[in-house]
Amino acid sequence: MKKWFPTVVVICFSFAALAQYTNESKFKQLKEELPTPNVYRTGSGAPGPWYYQQQADYNMDIVLDDENQKILGEGTVVYTNNSPDPLSYIWIQLDQNVRAKDSQTQAIRKGSISDKMSHKSLKYLFYDFDGGFKLDYLKDANGAPLEFYVNNTMLRINLDKPLQKGETFTFSMKWWYNINERAKIGGRSGLEYFKDEDNYLYTIAQFFPRMAVYNDVEGWQNKQFLGRGEFALVFGNYDVKITTPSDHVVGSTGTLQNPKDVLSKEQQERLEQARKSVDKPVFIITESEAKSAEKKKAKGTKTWHFVAENVRDFAFASSRKFIWDAMAVKFGERTVMAMSYYPKEGNPLWEQYSTRIVAHTLNVYSKYTFDYPYSKAISVHSNRIGMEYPMICFNGGRPEADGTYSQATKYGMLGVIIHEVGHNYFPMIVNSDERQWTWMDEGLNTFVQYLTEVEWDVDYPVRRGPAYKITDYMRSQPNEMVPIMTNSESILQFGNNAYGKPATALNILRETILGRELFDYAFKQYCERWMFKHPTPADFFRTMEDASGTDLDWFFRGWFYTTQNVDISLNSVQHYQFSTKNPDVENKIARAKNAEKDRFVGQTRNEKEYGGKTIVDKDADMKDFYNSNDPFTVYGPDRTAYKKYLGSLSAEEKKLLNSNLNFYEMSFSNVGGLVMPVILEFTFEDGSTEIKHMPAEIWIGNEAHFTKVFAFKKKLAKVELDPLLETADTDRNNNYWPARIEPSRFELYKKSSGKAKNPMQKAGM
């Protein structure tokens, strides 16, 4: 019985421990977080054999009322159910309703009173713009009124009978709405008013009721539009006629069908010249022509006809103020037109850079994803930061009235054009659900934007992408951050979370975890698999792993599912060498070490107080062998023992003993919580250097700390952790041996009066 008792106790204790254990490892697989693969979406991250997506085709007539700043529209939608599910109703997005007075967005608008308030800030508290869609009718294919229900920014049409797989439902609609002025109430689209000329520049989007997405992941994506989370949209074909004042110029999604009706013969000839110009833009409308046009207003109207195939949305811009230039971008035998529309207020920046940077963006993005499939890409200058739609985007970046500009204005303009043109790829073609996952379009796009910027200029002052750019955000307080895998409306620090952090994560994957060749292949696989389809985060994660042949669950878990940061500490470095066992060598080393050892304060004071005065000093009889013998003296038996030791060694052991290697035991700890590769630069006493990489898996088994031994023939002078700023380490003060403090600076700030001049103005340009 005594033999059994301890064993039983151990077994019971082990079961109890197992019952309390949960796997919280940073290397735990993403089995619980990702949906189970199925016939629609495979475990490899590719579309499955039963993958489907719906289609919505639009035929619309749009009127831009320049006198009253309204959009009026009517048209027909043909909706095709490609899903295996019978649909009893369909959902439509009414995004303009976000600006209705009684919208949910206005109801949750927050605000407070301050001691001094401008008229604009006070109006913000009491929203009074008459926005939102005004629906005149919705009718079926036979002209009968449809039963529908409006729920804030969503509209449900109840069907008389379920729409079966492969069937279509056709309905017509008529609507109108007041166009918002962006400078006063904001918005992704709207108008800009130029008071001096009494002119308008319109950038128009979300201008028609748009079909919601129905898919295998969520069914209907009918989450309300609150203003931040963008859009989930269905691919389809568009036939759109836009009626504007006859002196307006329109840039739009789609291919112009009636150039002879809306362009002069000279403009048509210039456009043909632009199709052959791959080196520089050709003006279709010059600045002088645009200046003349903006001085008077035509009374008649003109209708522009555009057709677009396989796009998820449609947008356009219209103004009599537009300068228009264009150039060709070649993809094999295909010619894609890079174009810009801008008022004189955008020059000289826009004339010099806009169309060229559009062309550059198409070339670089296509290299990393797929050849740009549409016929054109347009950049329109407006007074908003930037917004994207298929084939067209609206971008800021306006010089001063005297034509000068700051470096920030220039690169801000270049960056926003690259970013918004890049959105043609994410999400206009790789069509992720922006309403749910902002990072899937903004983060991926920001990453390729970085690659595009450094191919424009290797010294480009990039804003996001490199690992060191995200460290300030990663140091934020826990209550100021949420994981990347957070719904758009709930994100804190929106730009850092949805743009900067995922872009940084992908850059680290490319440069440090996978390497450029593996990463680029896997990333291109994702883009090609999901072009013109609806990918989810799981599809991206799985494709990157599958195509690279690398387990990346630990990386995606840490960077996308947590708010932990990277802070690896180099805690200690211990130097070791072989003991030769040769007493002539070792005793000499021991004597020198003894002479250099630190002295205890009491010993120093005792020598001063009692030196030469102790009993042993005064009485020679008190001294024996141990008082006079040098402990480091070598005796004959010591040498005999050494010879015996040498005789016991093999040839290989003798070679190792005589190698004069220096061993360094280094201790590391994971302060920030995010496991990452450990990268060390060793600098030796002769000035030479060596870099060693240890993959993140070095943390397996103990995710808090580890020790590792390195061997060198040379002696180390110093060690630096993450020497090339690869891992987004948030505290570099603990990255050095010997220890060193990273310097920083602060400013004694005093507010200056008046607007500061930009460098061009200071230089008298």
Residue pairs with C-beta under 8 A, 6 or more apart in sequence:
25 703
26 554
26 557
26 558
26 673
26 674
26 675
26 699
26 703
27 553
27 554
27 675
27 697
27 699
27 700
27 703
28 553
28 557
29 553
30 541
30 553
30 556
30 557
33 557
33 561
34 538
34 541
34 542
35 41
35 217
35 536
35 538
37 43
37 48
37 542
38 48
38 216
39 48
39 49
39 50
40 47
40 48
40 50
40 51
40 52
40 216
41 47
41 48
41 51
41 216
41 217
41 536
41 538
41 539
42 48
42 542
43 542
43 546
44 542
44 543
44 546
45 526
45 529
45 538
45 539
45 540
45 541
45 542
45 543
45 544
45 545
45 546
45 547
46 529
46 539
46 543
46 546
47 529
47 530
47 533
50 84
51 216
51 533
52 82
52 83
52 84
52 215
52 216
53 82
53 215
53 234
53 235
53 533
53 534
54 79
54 80
54 81
54 82
54 83
54 211
54 213
54 214
54 215
54 234
55 79
55 80
55 82
55 234
55 235
55 236
56 77
56 78
56 79
56 80
56 210
56 211
56 234
56 235
56 236
57 77
57 78
57 80
57 236
57 237
57 238
58 75
58 76
58 77
58 208
58 236
58 237
58 238
58 239
58 240
58 314
59 75
59 76
59 238
59 239
59 240
60 73
60 74
60 75
60 76
60 208
60 238
60 239
60 240
60 241
61 73
61 74
61 75
61 240
61 241
61 243
62 71
62 72
62 73
62 207
62 208
62 240
62 241
62 242
62 243
63 71
63 72
63 73
63 242
63 243
64 71
64 202
64 204
64 242
64 243
64 244
64 245
64 248
64 318
65 71
65 72
66 200
66 244
66 245
66 248
69 178
69 179
69 181
69 191
69 200
70 176
70 177
70 178
70 179
71 176
71 177
71 179
71 204
71 207
72 175
72 176
73 174
73 175
73 176
73 207
73 208
74 136
74 172
74 173
74 174
74 175
75 172
75 173
75 208
76 170
76 171
76 172
76 173
77 170
77 171
77 172
77 173
77 211
78 168
78 169
78 170
79 90
79 163
79 168
79 169
79 170
79 171
79 211
80 166
80 167
80 168
81 87
81 163
81 164
81 165
81 166
81 167
81 168
81 169
81 214
82 165
82 166
83 165
83 214
83 215
83 216
84 165
85 165
85 214
85 219
86 162
86 163
86 164
86 165
87 159
87 162
87 163
87 214
88 158
88 159
88 162
89 156
89 157
89 158
89 159
90 156
90 157
90 159
90 163
90 169
90 211
90 212
90 214
91 154
91 155
91 156
91 157
91 211
91 212
91 214
91 220
91 222
92 154
92 155
92 156
92 157
92 209
92 210
92 211
92 212
93 153
93 154
93 155
93 209
93 210
93 211
93 212
93 225
93 231
94 132
94 133
94 150
94 152
94 153
94 154
94 155
94 209
95 153
95 206
95 210
95 225
95 231
96 131
96 132
96 133
96 177
96 206
96 207
97 103
97 131
97 132
97 133
97 150
97 152
97 153
97 225
98 105
98 131
98 132
98 153
98 225
98 226
98 227
99 105
99 129
99 131
99 132
99 180
99 185
99 187
100 106
100 131
100 132
101 127
101 128
101 129
101 130
101 131
101 132
103 131
103 132
103 152
103 153
104 152
104 153
104 224
104 226
105 225
105 226
105 227
106 127
108 226
109 124
109 127
111 124
111 125
113 125
114 121
120 184
123 184
127 185
129 178
129 180
129 184
129 185
130 178
131 177
131 178
131 180
131 185
132 177
133 175
133 176
133 177
133 209
134 175
134 176
134 177
135 150
135 173
135 174
135 175
135 209
136 174
136 175
136 176
137 145
137 172
137 173
137 174
138 145
138 146
138 148
138 157
138 171
138 172
138 173
139 145
139 146
139 171
139 172
139 173
140 146
140 170
140 171
140 172
141 170
141 171
141 172
143 172
146 157
146 158
146 171
147 157
147 158
148 155
148 156
148 157
148 158
149 155
149 156
149 158
151 224
152 224
153 224
153 225
154 212
154 222
154 224
155 209
157 171
159 169
163 169
173 209
175 208
175 209
177 207
179 190
179 191
179 202
179 204
180 186
180 187
180 189
180 190
180 191
181 190
181 191
181 192
181 193
182 189
182 190
182 191
182 192
182 382
182 383
182 384
183 192
183 193
183 383
187 384
188 205
188 206
188 384
188 387
188 394
189 203
189 204
189 205
189 206
189 207
189 315
189 387
189 394
190 202
190 203
190 204
190 384
191 200
191 201
191 202
191 203
192 200
192 201
192 203
192 382
192 383
193 199
193 200
194 200
194 201
194 294
194 321
194 343
194 345
197 294
197 295
197 321
199 294
199 319
199 320
199 321
200 319
201 317
201 319
201 321
201 322
201 343
201 382
202 317
202 318
202 319
203 315
203 317
203 380
203 382
203 384
203 387
203 394
204 315
204 316
204 317
204 318
205 313
205 315
205 387
205 389
205 394
207 315
208 314
210 231
210 233
210 234
210 313
211 233
211 234
211 236
212 220
212 221
212 222
212 232
212 234
213 220
213 221
213 232
213 233
213 234
213 433
213 534
214 220
214 221
215 221
215 534
217 534
217 536
221 232
221 433
221 435
221 436
223 229
223 435
223 436
225 231
225 435
226 489
228 488
228 489
228 491
228 494
229 434
229 435
229 436
229 438
229 487
229 488
229 489
230 434
230 435
230 438
230 441
230 488
231 313
231 434
231 435
232 433
232 434
232 435
232 436
233 312
233 313
233 431
234 312
235 310
235 311
235 312
235 431
235 532
236 310
236 311
236 312
237 307
237 308
237 309
237 310
237 311
238 253
238 254
238 306
238 307
238 308
238 309
238 311
238 314
239 306
239 307
240 252
240 253
240 254
240 305
240 306
240 307
240 308
240 314
240 316
241 303
241 304
241 305
241 306
242 250
242 252
242 303
242 304
242 305
242 306
242 316
242 318
243 301
243 302
243 303
243 304
244 250
244 301
244 302
244 303
244 304
244 318
245 297
245 298
245 300
245 301
245 302
245 320
246 298
246 299
246 300
246 301
246 302
247 293
247 296
247 297
247 298
247 320
248 302
248 318
248 319
248 320
249 285
249 318
249 319
249 320
249 322
249 324
249 341
250 262
250 304
250 316
250 317
250 318
251 316
251 317
251 318
251 322
251 324
251 339
251 341
251 378
251 380
251 392
252 304
252 306
252 314
252 315
252 316
252 317
252 378
252 391
252 392
253 306
253 308
253 311
253 313
253 314
253 315
253 316
253 389
253 390
253 391
253 392
254 306
254 307
254 308
254 311
254 314
254 391
255 306
255 307
255 308
255 375
255 376
256 262
256 304
256 305
256 306
257 305
257 306
257 307
258 303
258 304
258 305
259 268
259 271
260 268
261 302
261 303
261 305
262 302
262 303
262 304
263 271
263 284
267 284
267 285
270 282
270 283
270 284
271 284
271 326
273 282
274 281
274 282
274 284
274 325
274 326
274 327
274 328
274 337
275 328
275 335
275 337
276 328
277 327
277 328
278 327
278 328
278 329
278 330
279 327
280 327
280 356
281 325
281 326
281 327
281 338
281 340
281 355
281 356
282 325
282 326
282 327
283 323
283 324
283 325
284 324
284 325
284 326
285 293
285 322
285 323
285 324
286 323
287 323
287 344
287 347
287 351
289 323
290 321
290 322
290 323
290 343
290 344
291 344
293 320
293 321
294 320
294 321
294 343
294 344
297 320
298 320
306 316
308 314
308 390
308 391
310 532
311 374
311 390
311 391
311 428
312 390
312 427
312 428
312 431
313 389
313 390
313 428
314 389
314 390
315 389
315 390
315 392
316 392
317 341
317 378
317 380
317 382
317 392
317 394
319 341
319 343
321 343
321 344
322 341
322 342
322 343
323 340
323 341
323 342
323 343
323 344
323 346
323 347
323 350
323 351
324 339
324 340
324 341
325 339
325 340
325 351
325 354
325 355
326 337
326 338
326 339
326 340
326 355
327 337
327 338
327 355
327 356
327 359
328 335
328 336
328 337
328 338
329 335
329 336
329 337
329 338
329 359
329 362
329 363
329 372
330 336
331 366
331 371
331 372
332 371
334 371
336 362
336 372
336 374
336 375
336 376
336 377
337 375
337 376
337 377
338 355
338 356
338 358
338 359
338 362
338 376
338 377
339 355
339 358
339 376
339 377
339 378
339 379
340 350
340 354
340 355
340 358
340 378
340 379
340 380
340 381
341 378
341 379
341 380
341 381
342 350
342 351
342 354
342 380
342 381
343 381
345 381
345 398
345 399
346 354
346 381
346 397
346 398
346 399
347 399
347 403
348 399
348 403
349 397
349 398
349 399
349 405
349 409
349 410
349 413
350 381
350 397
350 413
353 410
353 413
353 414
353 417
354 379
354 381
354 395
354 413
354 417
355 379
357 379
357 414
357 417
357 418
357 421
357 456
358 377
358 378
358 379
358 417
358 421
360 418
360 452
360 455
360 456
361 377
361 417
361 418
361 421
361 422
361 452
362 372
362 377
362 421
364 448
364 451
364 452
364 455
365 372
365 421
365 422
365 424
365 425
365 448
365 452
366 372
368 448
368 451
368 520
368 523
368 524
368 527
369 425
369 430
369 448
369 523
369 524
369 527
369 528
369 531
370 425
370 429
370 524
370 527
370 528
370 531
372 424
372 425
373 429
373 531
374 390
374 391
374 424
375 391
376 391
377 391
377 392
377 421
377 424
378 391
378 392
378 393
379 393
379 395
379 417
379 420
379 421
380 392
380 393
380 394
380 395
381 394
381 395
381 396
381 397
381 398
382 394
382 395
382 396
383 396
383 398
384 394
384 396
385 395
385 396
385 416
386 393
386 394
386 395
386 396
386 416
386 417
386 419
386 420
387 393
387 394
387 420
388 420
388 421
388 423
388 424
388 428
389 428
390 424
390 428
391 424
393 417
393 420
393 421
393 423
393 424
394 420
395 413
395 416
395 417
395 420
396 412
396 413
396 416
397 409
397 410
397 412
397 413
397 414
397 416
397 417
398 409
399 405
399 409
400 758
400 761
402 761
404 758
404 760
404 761
404 765
405 758
405 760
406 758
406 759
406 760
407 461
407 759
409 758
411 460
411 461
414 453
414 456
415 449
415 453
415 463
418 449
418 452
418 453
418 456
419 445
419 446
419 449
422 445
422 448
422 449
422 452
423 441
423 445
425 445
425 448
425 527
426 432
426 440
426 441
426 444
426 445
426 448
427 434
427 440
427 441
429 531
429 532
430 441
430 444
430 526
430 527
430 530
430 531
430 533
430 535
431 530
431 532
431 533
431 534
431 535
432 440
432 441
432 534
432 535
432 536
433 440
433 534
433 536
434 440
434 441
434 488
435 488
436 487
436 488
437 485
437 487
437 488
437 536
437 537
438 488
438 491
438 494
438 498
439 484
439 485
439 497
439 498
439 499
439 501
439 502
439 560
440 535
440 537
440 540
442 498
442 499
442 502
443 484
443 498
443 499
443 501
443 502
443 503
443 505
443 506
444 502
444 503
444 506
444 540
446 464
446 465
446 499
446 500
446 502
446 503
447 465
447 502
447 503
447 506
447 507
449 464
449 465
449 503
450 462
450 464
450 465
450 466
450 503
450 507
451 465
453 460
453 462
453 465
454 460
454 462
462 469
463 469
464 470
464 499
464 500
464 503
464 504
465 503
465 504
465 507
466 504
466 507
466 725
467 504
467 507
467 508
467 725
467 726
467 727
467 728
468 725
468 728
469 500
469 504
470 496
470 500
470 501
470 504
470 728
471 565
471 728
471 729
471 730
473 481
473 493
473 496
473 497
473 500
473 501
474 501
474 565
474 566
474 672
474 728
474 730
475 565
475 730
475 731
476 493
478 563
480 492
480 493
481 492
481 493
481 497
481 563
482 490
482 491
482 492
482 497
482 563
483 560
483 561
483 562
483 563
484 497
484 498
484 501
484 502
484 505
484 559
484 560
484 561
485 537
485 560
485 561
486 497
488 498
491 497
491 498
501 559
502 559
502 560
504 728
505 555
505 559
505 560
506 519
506 523
508 726
508 727
508 728
509 519
509 544
509 552
509 555
510 516
510 519
510 520
510 523
511 726
512 677
512 679
512 726
512 727
513 519
513 550
513 552
513 555
513 677
513 696
514 522
514 548
514 550
518 548
518 549
518 550
519 548
521 547
521 548
522 543
522 544
522 546
522 547
522 548
523 544
525 543
525 547
526 535
526 539
526 540
526 543
526 544
526 547
529 535
529 539
529 543
530 539
537 560
541 552
541 553
541 556
544 552
545 551
545 552
545 553
554 675
554 696
554 697
555 696
558 564
558 674
558 675
558 676
559 674
562 673
562 674
564 672
564 673
564 674
565 672
565 673
565 674
565 728
565 730
566 672
566 674
566 676
566 727
566 728
566 729
566 730
567 670
567 671
567 672
567 673
567 674
567 729
567 730
567 731
567 734
568 668
568 669
568 670
568 671
568 672
568 676
568 678
568 721
568 722
568 727
568 729
568 735
569 668
569 669
569 670
569 671
569 731
569 734
569 735
570 666
570 667
570 668
570 680
570 719
570 721
570 734
570 735
570 736
570 737
571 667
571 668
571 669
571 705
571 734
572 666
572 667
572 737
573 664
573 665
573 666
573 667
573 716
573 719
573 737
574 664
574 665
574 666
575 662
575 663
575 664
575 715
575 716
576 662
576 663
576 664
576 665
577 660
577 661
577 662
577 663
578 656
578 657
578 659
578 660
578 661
579 586
580 586
580 657
581 642
581 645
581 646
582 642
583 634
583 638
583 639
583 642
584 634
584 639
587 632
587 633
587 634
588 632
590 632
591 632
594 632
615 622
616 622
616 623
616 627
646 654
649 657
659 713
660 713
661 711
661 712
661 713
662 711
662 712
662 713
662 714
662 715
662 716
663 709
663 710
663 711
664 709
664 710
664 711
664 712
664 716
664 719
665 707
665 708
665 709
666 680
666 707
666 708
666 709
666 710
666 719
666 737
667 705
667 706
667 707
668 678
668 705
668 706
668 707
668 708
668 721
669 704
669 705
670 699
670 703
670 704
670 705
671 731
671 734
672 729
672 730
672 731
675 696
675 699
675 703
676 696
676 727
677 693
677 694
677 695
677 696
677 698
677 726
677 727
678 693
678 694
678 698
678 721
679 691
679 692
679 693
679 694
679 721
679 722
679 723
679 724
679 726
679 727
680 691
680 692
680 694
680 719
680 720
680 721
680 723
681 689
681 690
681 691
681 719
681 720
681 723
682 689
682 690
682 691
682 692
682 710
682 712
682 716
682 719
683 689
683 716
683 717
683 718
683 719
683 720
684 690
684 712
684 714
684 715
684 716
684 717
685 714
685 715
685 716
685 717
686 714
687 717
688 714
690 712
691 723
692 710
694 708
698 706
698 708
699 706
718 736
718 737
718 738
719 736
719 737
720 735
720 736
721 729
721 734
721 735
721 736
722 729
722 732
722 735
729 735
732 742
733 739
733 740
733 741
733 742
